[in-house]
Amino acid sequence: MDKEFKALRIREENGEYKREIVSRKIEDLPEGEVLIRVRYSSLNYKDALSVSGNKGVSRNYPHTPGIDAAGVVEESSSDQFKVGDEVIVTSYDLGMNTDGGFADYIRVPANWVVALPKELSFRDAMIYGTAGFTAALSVYKLLASGQTPEMGPVVVTGALGGVGSIAISILSSLGFEVVAATSESIGEEDVLHELGASSRISKEITDDQSGRPLLRPLWAGAIDVIGGNTLHTLLKACKPMGTVTCCGNVGSGDLPMTVYPFILNGISLIGIDSQNCPMELRQKVWDKLAAEWNVYKHKEQVIESSLEELDTYINLMLQKKSRGRVIVKL
């Protein structure tokens, strides 16, 4: 196929990273068993890092970011998928070192592809995207560890971001008392309440600077996207036998702490790796997002962007000023 298509391309020029919309050919795409016509993608923090030249995310340029894509199979040499199948691709190497979803077409290995659940549209699938999948996987692991609503409140950090806002909605629907932790100034309570949060706490409470190895228990569990001292604080202020999940490092990748929360309070720390999650579990979590966990209460406020408009939202994300979900219509 010699068809041309539109893509956002990032190129390196004298140490700076330039963004431009270019015309590409199908034959320029990487090898893979499945060619997909992308209908929707979504913007994630990892995309913003790729766009800005973060070599920990994308090593080679020029490059097309976009770690999420939902669309229709146009060509397939795999028995798993046929032309016309509606599918999702999130994580793995898509948008990192393999040309990603900020383009009309992607070509990927068949074992990266998930069948789109019948209950989800392309648009809704990308409202969730990697952020929603990560939130749902965090909740799934929290429940699997034995966390219950009766144990007490669960804190969600980055509460107004993609992962945090969706995690709040899912936890609330399951009967948990959810405490939203956000660095924003007072004034977002109505939004957080609409998502399902019972209360809000400020950054200072989840960023303890006392140096003490343990704190008075304040919550029964947590879902954290920040890392660093925030994660440390969540662990040392967690009630005995609680669980804290970690899926991000927007604050810091360091975790300087003692072992006391683990050996004295029996706290469990669970890492969430949505990128390489096994396919069986990946499909199970997507099926939950399509059914009983399809509860995100901010769908009407999702920002829909074209490729040409995406620059604005990438810049906001890099400035850590993004809110909710930005999806990209191809």
N, C-alpha and C positions, 0 to 999 in steps of 0.2 A: 504494500500500500504506500503510495507516494503522496498522500494527502498532507496539506499544510494545516497547521493549527497555531493557536495563540498561547503564549506562555509568559509568565513572569520569570525573568532571568536575572541572576545576580552575577556580576563579574567583578574581578579584582583589578584595580588600576592604580598603580603606584601606592600600594598599601591602603587604598580606600575601596569601599565596596559600593558599586553603583547598581541601581535597580532600573530595569527597563522592560517594557512589554515587547516581545519579539515574535517573529513568525518562525516556526520550526517544522520539520518534517517527521512523519511517523518513523521513518528509518533511522532518525537520530536518537530515538529512545533506547534505553538499555535493553538487554535481552530479558526474556521472560515468557512464560507460557500463556499469559492472559493480557490482552490489550483491552483497556477500559475507556469508554467515553465518559469523562467526568461531568457530572451534573452539578454537584456541590462539593465544596471543601470547607475548611474552617481554620481560623487563626489561633495558633497556640504559642505559648512562650518559646518553645523550642524553635518554631518558625522564625520568630523575631531574632533569636540568637543566630540562626543560620543566615538570615538576611544581613546581619551586621558583621559577618565574618568570623564568628566564633568557631575556631578550628576543633574544639571539643565536640561540636555538633556536625559540621560539614568541613571536610578536609580539602575538597577539590572544587575549584571554580573555573569557568562559569557553571552555574548550578540553578536548578528550579526547586525552591522549597515547597512546603505543604505536606505535613505528616498525615493528613487526613484526606480521604476521597470517597465519594459515593457516586456510583454511576452504573452504566450498562456495559456488559461484555460485548465487544465488537469482533474480536478474534480470540480463539482459544485452541491450543494444542493439548489441553489437559482434559481427561475424562471427568474431572470434577465439575467443570463449568462449560456451558454452551453459549453460543451467541444469543443475546437477548436476556440473559440472566441479570438480575439486579443485585448488586454486590456492594460491599464496604471494604475498604482497605485502610487500616490505621496502624501506626507504629512500625515495627520491624525497622527497615532502613529507609522507608519511604520518606522523601523530603529531607533526608540527612545527606547521604552520599548517592542515593538513587533518586533521579528526577521525580519530583513530587506533584501534589495535587493542585498547585496553583498554575494549572494548564488544562487545556481541553482534553488531553489524553495522557494516560500513564500506561506503562507496561511493566508488569511485575511477575514474580514467581507465583504459581498457583497456590502454594502453601501460605501465602500472605493474605489470601482472599477469604472473606466471610460472606456467606449468603445474607442478603438483607432480609431481616424478619418481615413477614407479610404485614405486620401492624405498623411498620415505620415507613414514612416517605423518605426520599433522599434528603429533603430539607431537615426533617426532624432528626434523622440519623446524624447529620452534621451539626445540628444544635448540640447534640451530645458529643460526638466526635471522640478524640483521644481524651479530652478533659472529662466528658461524661463517663466514658469507659473507665478512666482512672478513678473517678469518684465512686462509681458502682463497684469496682473491684476492691476499693478500700472498704466500703460498707460490707461487701461479701466476706472479706477476710476478718473484719471486726466481728461479724456475727459468728463466723466459723470458730473464732477463738473463745466464744462463750459470752460475749458482751450482750447484755439484755437491758431494756429500758428500766427495769427495777433496780439496777445497780446505781443509777444516778445519771447526771447530765454528761453529754459528750460535747467537747469543744471542737469547733472546726475553724482552722486558721485560713487566712486569705478568703474570708467569707463572701466577699463581693466578686471574686474572680470566677473563672470557669469551673474549676474543680470544686472549690468551696461552695459556690451557690447551688450546684447540683447535688453535692453531698448533703447539704442542709435539707433540701427538699425530700430526698430519699429517706434520710434518718427520721425526719418529722413524720413522714407517712407510715413509718414502722412503729411509731409510738414513742420515740426517744425525745427527751428534753434536750434541745440543741442550744448550745451557747455559741454565738458567733463572735469570733475574734477578728478584729479589723483595725488597721492603722488609721482609718479615716476619722475625721472629726465627727462630733455628734451631728446627727442630721440624716443618717441613713436607716434609722430604726424602722420606718414604715416599709422600706424595701426588704429589710431583713425579716421583719415579721411576716410579710407576704410570702417569702421563701419558706417560712416554717420555723424560724428561730424563736426561741422563747425569750432570750435576752441577749445583750451585747456586752462584750468587755473590750477594754482598750488594749493597745499594744503593750503598754507598760506591765499589765498583769501577766502576760505571756512572755515577758522578756525580763525575768528576774535577774537583778545585778548584785544580789546579796552575797553570792559565793557559797551559800549554804548547800550541802549535798542533798538535803531533803527539805521539803516545805510542808506546811499544813495542807492536807488534801483538799482540793477545790473542785475536782471533777472526776468522773469515773472512767473516762476514756477520751480519746482525741483522734482527729484526722488532721494531719499536718502537711502543709505544702511549703513551709518556710525553711525548715532545717536549722542548723546552728544553735544559738542559745535559746531560740523559741522552742525547738524540739526538746532541748535539755530541760527547760522550765516545765513543759507539758509532762515530761516523765517524772520529775521530782515532786510535782504537785498533784499527781494522780493517786486516786484511792487504791488501796491494796487490791491486787488481782485484776486490775484494769488493763486495757489494751490501748496502745497508741500506734497508729499507722503513719508511715512516712513515705511521701511520694514526690517530694520536691526539695530544691535547695535555693530558692530565690533569695533567701537571706544569707545563707552560707552553707558550704559543704562540710564545714568542720563540726565536730561534736565532742568538745572537751568536757568530760564529766566523770563522775565516779560510778562504780557498779552498784551503789546502795539502793537505788530504786528497784533494781532487779532482784537483789539477794535479800533485801529486807522487806520490801512491799510486794514482791512477786509480780511486778509489772512486765508485760509483754510488749516488745517493740517489733512491729512487723513491717518489713520493707515491701513497697508496692512497685513492681516492675511491669508496667503496662506494655512496654516495648516488646518484650520477648515472652509474654504470657502464652502458655501452651494453648493450642487451638481449641481443644475440647472445653477448657475453662473459658476461653475468649467467647466462643459461641454461646455458652451457658449464660455469661454475664450480659451479652448483647440481647439474648432472648428475654432476660429479666427487664432490661431497659425498654424493651418493646412492649412489655406487658405490665406486670404489677409495679415495676419501678419507673414507669413512664409518667412521672409526677412533677417534672420540673415546672415551676409556677411562673416562669418569666419568659415563656416562649413568645408572647406578644411583644416583648421588649428587645428581642434579639435584633442585632444590627445586621442587615444584609448588604454586602458590598460587592462591587464588581472588581475585577483585577485592577482596573485603572484607579479605583478609589482606595485600594488597600493600603497605600503608603501612609495615609493619615492614621489608620488604626494600628499599623506596625509601630509607628512612632510613639503613639500613646502607650502601647504595651512595653516598649523599651524604657519609657519614662515611668513605668509602673502605675499608670493612670487608667488602664483599661478596666472596663466593668462588664460583667456578664459574658455573653458570647457574641463573637463576630463570625458570621458565615460568609462564604464566597460563592456567588452564583456564577457558573461558567456558561 
